[in-house]
Amino acid sequence: MSSYPEFIKVEIDPETNATRASGYSVDVFEAAVKRLPYALPFEYEHFGVTANSSVNYNEFVYQVFLGKYDIVIGDIIIRYNRSLYADFSMPYTDSGVGMIVRVKQAENKNTFIFLQPLSFDLWLGSFLFLIYTGITIWILEPKMRGPMKRSISRHVGTIVQLSLFAYQEKLESILSKIVAIVSIFVLLILTSSYTASLSSMLTVQQLQPTVTDIHDLIKNGDYVGYQRGSFVEGLLQQVGFDKTKMKVYSREEFAEALDKGSENGGVTAIVNTIPFIKLFLAKNCKSYTMVGPIYKTAGSGFAFPKGSPLVADISRAILNITDGDEIIRIEKKWIGDSNCPSSITMESNSLNFLSFRGLFLITGVVSTICLLIYATMSFCKNQLKKINIMSLKMSTDETIDNEALPSMNQKEDQVSDAVGISPDESNSDGSPTNANMIS
């Protein structure tokens, strides 16, 4: 077994010379053994992987291949090269490799910080929403439009005024009042969200990591540290670090190295596995944070000789532990229950359009429905007006015809008087005489 505190702590009884072990890895192993369907007697033996030793974990795991140990327990990361000469149980810790870096307070000295609470797409969406609202009310309120012969600039000015100050206008249409109420509701929510976000930016302490990408360390020529005996040394060389820019430390030296920085003989970042980073941050979370994970690993597990029948049974027992509350109890016992965040995610604090898309959808639908209702009512009103005009025209024509009939009868009577035809002066057949016709 290895001998790192919290994960593995070894004590030798001076009287019996027996090895006593404790720590996170030991508790997980003993809890797994208790869950086996058979008894598994064991005794601990100390192997010299310490913070100050030159022996690395590859040599430690290789001992099971040599047959010196039946099981190797400790904070052993499951790696491909190690799996060539040993079998591993299920991992019982978080996987991955991350960076420990110092944090700095973000300074808000931007002249246009008042624009930052809302993202560009939300500013654009809000502008289009206001313009659409102004156009809608402008259409629904004829008195606001005024004569169409007005200049375009006056109409544009009216639309802008309605977009911003519709609640101050005396609206007559019930449809325009509905649109105005919805727009006021949207503006109230946007204003409240903007105020809260801006206040947070100006008053809340903003902490940011000093570096967020491991490749930035290479570009800047910064020094990077790693834990003695860890496989991270080879990983850093694969990423592209010069060996002269890599420094090895024990975990107790991490804070001092980070505080000095690359300029004063220290390092800019410490690269380590996630379990050790959590353990470090549980005690040093105010000045440091984790960036990553920057590299994936399978986590820590127990090593067995190739083909060992214990691998499957121990793995099932570990799975039973990690699925329940036992693993949480063990973590609190050895790592602690820190309220500090284990990492800082570099996300924008600005509010984006997606956060308010439902709000804009509602007001857009309401405005569009009101426009459709107004258009339908206007169309029906115009059709009814045309029908009334046609009815009035037909009624007028009939009146004119009725007034013309008496005049025509009077003209016929006048013609009869002028001719002077009488029954006495007509022939026997009823036709007038020639004399009368001539006269």
LINLINRA-V121690 format. One record per run of one state. SS is the DSSP state (h for helix, s for strand, l for the rest). FROM is the first residue (numbers start at 1). LEN is the number of residues. If there is no record, write none. Layout:
# LINLINRA-V121690
ss=SS from=FROM len=LEN
ss=SS from=FROM len=LEN
This chain:
# LINLINRA-V121690
ss=l from=1 len=8
ss=s from=9 len=4
ss=l from=13 len=6
ss=s from=19 len=4
ss=l from=23 len=1
ss=h from=24 len=11
ss=l from=35 len=22
ss=h from=57 len=9
ss=l from=66 len=5
ss=s from=71 len=2
ss=l from=73 len=4
ss=s from=77 len=1
ss=l from=78 len=2
ss=h from=80 len=4
ss=l from=84 len=3
ss=s from=87 len=2
ss=l from=89 len=8
ss=s from=97 len=9
ss=l from=106 len=7
ss=h from=113 len=3
ss=l from=116 len=2
ss=s from=118 len=1
ss=l from=119 len=1
ss=h from=120 len=21
ss=l from=141 len=1
ss=h from=142 len=4
ss=l from=146 len=6
ss=h from=152 len=17
ss=l from=169 len=5
ss=h from=174 len=30
ss=l from=204 len=3
ss=s from=207 len=3
ss=l from=210 len=4
ss=h from=214 len=7
ss=l from=221 len=3
ss=s from=224 len=4
ss=l from=228 len=4
ss=h from=232 len=8
ss=l from=240 len=3
ss=h from=243 len=3
ss=s from=246 len=4
ss=l from=250 len=1
ss=h from=251 len=10
ss=l from=261 len=1
ss=h from=262 len=3
ss=l from=265 len=4
ss=s from=269 len=5
ss=h from=274 len=8
ss=l from=282 len=6
ss=s from=288 len=8
ss=l from=296 len=4
ss=s from=300 len=1
ss=l from=301 len=2
ss=s from=303 len=2
ss=l from=305 len=5
ss=h from=310 len=13
ss=l from=323 len=3
ss=h from=326 len=9
ss=l from=335 len=8
ss=s from=343 len=1
ss=l from=344 len=7
ss=s from=351 len=1
ss=l from=352 len=1
ss=h from=353 len=67
ss=l from=420 len=6
ss=s from=426 len=1
ss=l from=427 len=5
ss=s from=432 len=1
ss=l from=433 len=1
ss=h from=434 len=5
ss=l from=439 len=1
